[in-house]
Amino acid sequence: MVTPLAQDSRLGGGSVDNIVNAYCAATNSDVFEGKEWYAVARTIALSIHPNGVGIIAALSPATAWDVNVIAAREIVDHGDTKWQNSANKDKARRIMDGEDALDVLGGNKVRAFYKAIAGIGDEPVIDRHALSVFIGRHAGDKGAKVLERKGAYAYVAKAYRKAAKVLGVDPHTVQAVTWVTWRNNNATA
């Protein structure tokens, strides 16, 4: 028998309250940075290439933001980068050459990341950091594998949408502000 998502120990303790509490714990600086994060990312992406948002998204899996930007610049300038695998580099090159990003990109997180940077839709970006906020403890790369379980990504995303309604802000902002707060309070996370 498959364990229901709400009872999965890797999601244990996860709640809308954890997300709301993390948002409420944000400093003014955290809130400002989180609210501006995706707009700043969009500006950076478009400074790299007209299709830079898609290129950045394609190169984002398991990559820190600063490295993600370097990889995108390398793909645009040289057609290659050491910072990503062949499949993701191929996706980035296809997007650079004009294919529609949403036709090329796969995976809930990558597609949501693209949409958040592009400023379309309201899907929260659920990665290991967003999962850590949801469960109230460091999930890490291994713990974040739970997001690959059928329905788990949607389960956590739904909690972020509920938290956004409670807080009266959009889901991207809730996710970005809580991510900034989590990062600033958990330097090793």
Secondary structure as the mmCIF struct_conf table of DSSP 4:
data_model
#
loop_
_struct_conf.conf_type_id
_struct_conf.id
_struct_conf.beg_label_comp_id
_struct_conf.beg_label_asym_id
_struct_conf.beg_label_seq_id
_struct_conf.end_label_comp_id
_struct_conf.end_label_asym_id
_struct_conf.end_label_seq_id
HELX_LH_PP_P HELX_LH_PP_P1 VAL A 2 PRO A 4
HELX_RH_3T_P HELX_RH_3T_P1 LEU A 5 GLN A 7
HELX_RH_3T_P HELX_RH_3T_P2 SER A 9 LEU A 11
TURN_TY1_P TURN_TY1_P1 GLY A 12 GLY A 13
HELX_RH_AL_P HELX_RH_AL_P1 VAL A 16 CYS A 24
TURN_TY1_P TURN_TY1_P2 ALA A 25 ALA A 25
HELX_RH_AL_P HELX_RH_AL_P2 ASN A 28 ILE A 48
TURN_TY1_P TURN_TY1_P3 PRO A 50 ASN A 51
HELX_RH_AL_P HELX_RH_AL_P3 GLY A 52 ALA A 58
TURN_TY1_P TURN_TY1_P4 LEU A 59 LEU A 59
TURN_TY1_P TURN_TY1_P5 PRO A 61 ALA A 62
HELX_RH_AL_P HELX_RH_AL_P4 TRP A 65 HIS A 78
BEND BEND1 GLY A 79 GLY A 79
TURN_TY1_P TURN_TY1_P6 LYS A 82 TRP A 83
BEND BEND2 GLN A 84 GLN A 84
HELX_RH_AL_P HELX_RH_AL_P5 SER A 86 MET A 96
TURN_TY1_P TURN_TY1_P7 ASP A 97 GLY A 98
HELX_RH_AL_P HELX_RH_AL_P6 ALA A 101 VAL A 104
BEND BEND3 GLY A 107 GLY A 107
HELX_RH_AL_P HELX_RH_AL_P7 ASN A 108 ALA A 118
TURN_TY1_P TURN_TY1_P8 GLY A 119 GLY A 119
BEND BEND4 GLY A 121 GLY A 121
BEND BEND5 ASP A 127 ASP A 127
HELX_RH_AL_P HELX_RH_AL_P8 ARG A 128 ILE A 135
TURN_TY1_P TURN_TY1_P9 GLY A 136 GLY A 136
BEND BEND6 ARG A 137 ARG A 137
HELX_RH_AL_P HELX_RH_AL_P9 GLY A 140 GLY A 143
HELX_RH_3T_P HELX_RH_3T_P3 ALA A 144 GLU A 148
BEND BEND7 ARG A 149 ARG A 149
TURN_TY1_P TURN_TY1_P10 LYS A 150 GLY A 151
HELX_RH_AL_P HELX_RH_AL_P10 ALA A 152 LEU A 167
TURN_TY1_P TURN_TY1_P11 GLY A 168 GLY A 168
BEND BEND8 VAL A 169 VAL A 169
HELX_RH_AL_P HELX_RH_AL_P11 PRO A 171 ASN A 185
TURN_TY1_P TURN_TY1_P12 ALA A 187 THR A 188
#
